[in-house]
Amino acid sequence: MSIDDAARMFDLDGRVAIVTGASSGLGAAVARALAGLGARVAVVARRADRLAELAKEIEGTAVACDLADPAGVASLVPAVVDALGPPEILVNAAGNRFSTARAESETSDEIRDTVELNLLAPFLLAQQVFPHMRTTGRGAIVNVSSISGRVGVPGIPQASYAASKAGLSGLTTELAVQWARHSIRVNTVAPGFFRSEITDSLYDSDRGGDYLRRNIPLPKEGTAEDMVGAIVWLAGDAASYVTGQTIVVDGGWTAR
């Protein structure tokens, strides 16, 4: 294989991609990477001002949407199709924790909010992109989970978050098998700890920083950009025979 052949495996020229959670952090980094490889990217989040700036930067389109609102989710894919064309790539990067309480104290509202954003919204969006990918004859869906969906993290209570992220891996394997005959691949990336709006306070405290350094074998601080490579790989032809997998990117946390 020549260098040009290898490079073409990552070429996304002309493909339409949807990236949720794109107003900051990992979602924004993924959107920039996909656009840099030639994709036409629709960036999705609630914060319209940030989305507009990013869409201008990457020559994409911004779709302001509250993914916790089923009506908003229902209008998202049609808006992308009107603006850019049928999607071939969906990256479900949006997610959040709505409780820091221990499992016995989480409220039903907190549990419901967590599952609706982290699991239900990706499922609904996958359903919406499916007919377009089926018609095109190919597609790649990448769900962003967490190592919290695979292992418990001492000292950080997050039962509903962990359950929702574990659910993404289950959803991934089922969709991958059901939709394989349409050449639609479905995979998950499970990041470990990296700097984000959710984890900044942990990194910036002496105790939190020491905790992370003790438990992450690689001697570097994780960033959103460290997660992008795995997502870009799964989104394109370089991973054309990979489906139904959860790829862990955690600096070695779960390898200990």
C-alpha positions as CSV (number, residue, x, y, z in Angstrom):
1,M,0.0,0.0,0.0
2,S,1.4,3.4,-1.0
3,I,1.3,6.5,1.1
4,D,-1.5,7.9,-1.1
5,D,-3.5,4.7,-0.7
6,A,-3.1,4.9,3.1
7,A,-4.2,8.6,3.1
8,R,-7.3,7.8,1.0
9,M,-8.5,5.5,3.8
10,F,-9.1,8.6,5.9
11,D,-10.5,10.8,3.2
12,L,-14.0,11.9,3.9
13,D,-14.4,14.3,1.0
14,G,-18.0,15.2,0.4
15,R,-19.5,13.0,3.1
16,V,-22.1,14.6,5.3
17,A,-21.5,14.2,9.1
18,I,-23.5,15.1,12.1
19,V,-21.7,15.8,15.4
20,T,-23.7,16.4,18.6
21,G,-22.3,18.1,21.7
22,A,-20.2,20.2,19.3
23,S,-20.3,23.5,21.2
24,S,-17.2,22.6,23.2
25,G,-14.7,20.0,24.1
26,L,-14.7,16.6,22.3
27,G,-17.6,17.4,20.0
28,A,-16.0,20.5,18.7
29,A,-12.6,18.8,18.2
30,V,-14.3,15.9,16.3
31,A,-16.1,18.4,14.1
32,R,-12.9,20.2,13.2
33,A,-11.2,16.9,12.4
34,L,-13.9,15.6,10.2
35,A,-14.1,18.9,8.3
36,G,-10.3,18.8,7.9
37,L,-10.7,15.5,6.2
38,G,-13.2,16.8,3.7
39,A,-16.6,16.1,5.4
40,R,-19.4,18.6,5.3
41,V,-20.3,18.8,9.0
42,A,-23.5,19.8,10.8
43,V,-22.6,20.8,14.4
44,V,-25.3,20.3,17.0
45,A,-25.7,21.6,20.6
46,R,-27.9,23.9,22.6
47,R,-25.5,26.9,22.6
48,A,-26.3,28.6,19.3
49,D,-23.6,31.3,19.6
50,R,-20.8,28.8,20.0
51,L,-22.2,26.7,17.2
52,A,-22.4,29.6,14.8
53,E,-18.7,30.4,15.3
54,L,-17.6,26.8,14.9
55,A,-19.8,26.3,11.8
56,K,-18.2,29.4,10.2
57,E,-14.7,28.2,11.0
58,I,-15.2,24.7,9.4
59,E,-17.6,25.9,6.7
60,G,-20.3,23.7,8.0
61,T,-23.8,24.3,9.3
62,A,-25.1,24.9,12.8
63,V,-28.2,23.2,14.2
64,A,-29.2,24.4,17.6
65,C,-31.1,21.6,19.4
66,D,-31.9,20.4,22.9
67,L,-31.3,16.7,22.6
68,A,-33.4,16.1,25.7
69,D,-36.4,17.4,23.8
70,P,-37.9,14.7,21.5
71,A,-39.4,17.3,19.3
72,G,-36.0,18.9,18.8
73,V,-34.4,15.6,18.0
74,A,-37.1,14.8,15.5
75,S,-36.4,18.0,13.5
76,L,-32.6,17.6,13.6
77,V,-31.9,15.2,10.8
78,P,-34.4,16.8,8.3
79,A,-32.7,20.1,8.9
80,V,-29.3,18.6,8.1
81,V,-30.6,16.9,5.0
82,D,-32.0,20.2,3.8
83,A,-28.8,22.1,4.5
84,L,-26.1,19.6,3.5
85,G,-27.7,16.4,2.1
86,P,-28.1,12.9,3.5
87,P,-25.8,12.0,6.4
88,E,-23.3,9.2,6.1
89,I,-21.6,9.8,9.5
90,L,-23.2,10.4,12.9
91,V,-21.1,11.1,16.0
92,N,-23.1,11.1,19.2
93,A,-20.7,13.0,21.4
94,A,-23.3,14.9,23.6
95,G,-23.6,13.7,27.2
96,N,-23.7,14.9,30.7
97,R,-24.0,14.0,34.4
98,F,-27.1,15.3,36.1
99,S,-26.2,14.1,39.6
100,T,-23.2,13.7,41.9
101,A,-25.2,11.9,44.5
102,R,-24.6,8.3,45.6
103,A,-26.8,5.7,43.9
104,E,-29.2,5.4,46.8
105,S,-29.9,9.1,46.7
106,E,-30.3,9.8,43.0
107,T,-33.8,11.1,42.2
108,S,-35.9,9.6,39.5
109,D,-35.8,13.0,37.6
110,E,-32.0,12.9,37.6
111,I,-31.9,9.3,36.4
112,R,-34.5,10.1,33.7
113,D,-32.6,13.2,32.5
114,T,-29.4,11.3,32.3
115,V,-30.7,8.4,30.3
116,E,-32.7,10.6,28.0
117,L,-29.6,12.6,26.9
118,N,-27.0,9.9,27.1
119,L,-28.9,6.9,25.7
120,L,-32.3,7.8,24.3
121,A,-31.1,10.7,22.1
122,P,-28.4,8.7,20.4
123,F,-30.8,5.9,19.8
124,L,-33.4,8.2,18.2
125,L,-30.8,9.9,16.1
126,A,-29.5,6.6,14.9
127,Q,-33.1,5.7,13.8
128,Q,-33.4,9.0,11.9
129,V,-30.1,8.6,10.0
130,F,-30.8,5.0,9.2
131,P,-33.0,5.4,6.1
132,H,-30.5,7.9,4.6
133,M,-27.6,5.6,5.2
134,R,-29.5,2.6,3.8
135,T,-30.3,4.5,0.6
136,T,-26.7,5.7,0.2
137,G,-25.5,2.1,0.8
138,R,-23.1,2.9,3.6
139,G,-22.8,4.7,6.9
140,A,-20.9,5.0,10.2
141,I,-22.3,5.8,13.6
142,V,-19.9,6.4,16.4
143,N,-21.3,6.7,20.0
144,V,-19.2,8.3,22.7
145,S,-19.4,6.4,25.9
146,S,-17.1,6.4,28.9
147,I,-14.9,4.0,30.9
148,S,-17.6,4.5,33.6
149,G,-19.8,2.2,31.5
150,R,-17.2,-0.5,31.9
151,V,-15.7,-0.1,35.4
152,G,-16.6,1.6,38.6
153,V,-14.6,4.7,39.5
154,P,-14.0,4.9,43.3
155,G,-14.9,8.2,44.9
156,I,-17.0,9.5,41.9
157,P,-20.6,8.4,42.4
158,Q,-22.4,8.3,39.0
159,A,-24.7,5.3,38.8
160,S,-27.2,6.7,36.3
161,Y,-24.4,8.1,34.1
162,A,-22.5,4.7,34.2
163,A,-25.7,2.9,33.3
164,S,-26.5,5.1,30.4
165,K,-23.0,4.8,29.0
166,A,-23.0,1.0,29.4
167,G,-26.3,1.1,27.6
168,L,-24.6,2.7,24.6
169,S,-22.3,-0.3,24.2
170,G,-25.3,-2.6,24.2
171,L,-27.1,-0.4,21.7
172,T,-24.0,-0.4,19.6
173,T,-23.7,-4.2,19.3
174,E,-27.4,-4.6,18.5
175,L,-27.6,-1.9,15.9
176,A,-24.3,-3.2,14.3
177,V,-25.7,-6.6,13.8
178,Q,-29.2,-5.5,12.7
179,W,-27.9,-2.9,10.2
180,A,-24.7,-4.7,8.9
181,R,-26.5,-5.9,5.8
182,H,-26.9,-2.3,4.8
183,S,-23.2,-1.6,5.2
184,I,-23.9,0.6,8.2
185,R,-21.2,0.3,10.9
186,V,-21.9,1.1,14.5
187,N,-19.2,1.5,17.1
188,T,-18.5,3.2,20.4
189,V,-15.5,5.0,21.8
190,A,-15.1,4.9,25.6
191,P,-12.9,7.7,26.7
192,G,-11.1,7.8,30.1
193,F,-10.5,11.0,31.9
194,F,-9.5,14.1,29.9
195,R,-9.9,17.8,30.4
196,S,-13.4,19.1,29.7
197,E,-16.0,21.4,31.2
198,I,-17.1,18.5,33.3
199,T,-13.7,17.5,34.6
200,D,-11.8,20.8,34.9
201,S,-12.4,21.1,38.6
202,L,-11.0,17.6,39.2
203,Y,-7.9,18.3,37.2
204,D,-7.4,21.7,38.9
205,S,-7.6,20.5,42.4
206,D,-4.4,19.1,44.0
207,R,-6.2,16.0,45.3
208,G,-7.9,15.4,42.0
209,G,-4.7,15.9,40.0
210,D,-2.8,13.4,42.3
211,Y,-5.7,10.9,42.0
212,L,-5.5,11.0,38.2
213,R,-1.8,10.8,38.0
214,R,-1.8,7.7,40.3
215,N,-4.4,5.9,38.2
216,I,-3.5,6.7,34.6
217,P,-0.4,4.8,33.5
218,L,0.5,7.1,30.6
219,P,2.5,10.1,31.9
220,K,0.4,12.8,30.2
221,E,-2.8,14.7,30.8
222,G,-5.5,13.6,28.5
223,T,-7.1,16.1,26.1
224,A,-10.1,16.0,23.8
225,E,-7.7,15.8,20.9
226,D,-6.4,12.4,22.3
227,M,-9.9,10.9,21.7
228,V,-10.4,12.3,18.2
229,G,-8.1,9.8,16.3
230,A,-10.2,6.8,17.3
231,I,-13.4,8.5,16.4
232,V,-12.1,9.6,13.0
233,W,-10.8,6.1,12.3
234,L,-14.2,4.5,13.0
235,A,-16.0,7.2,10.9
236,G,-14.1,6.4,7.7
237,D,-13.0,3.7,5.4
238,A,-9.9,2.8,7.4
239,A,-12.3,0.9,9.8
240,S,-14.5,-0.5,7.0
241,Y,-14.4,-4.0,8.6
242,V,-15.0,-2.8,12.2
243,T,-18.4,-2.8,13.7
244,G,-20.1,-3.5,17.0
245,Q,-17.0,-2.6,19.0
246,T,-16.3,-0.4,22.0
247,I,-12.8,1.1,21.7
248,V,-11.4,2.2,25.0
249,V,-9.1,5.3,24.9
250,D,-8.1,5.9,28.5
251,G,-4.3,6.2,28.9
252,G,-4.3,2.7,30.3
253,W,-6.7,3.3,33.2
254,T,-8.7,0.0,32.6
255,A,-5.5,-2.0,31.8
256,R,-4.2,-1.8,35.4
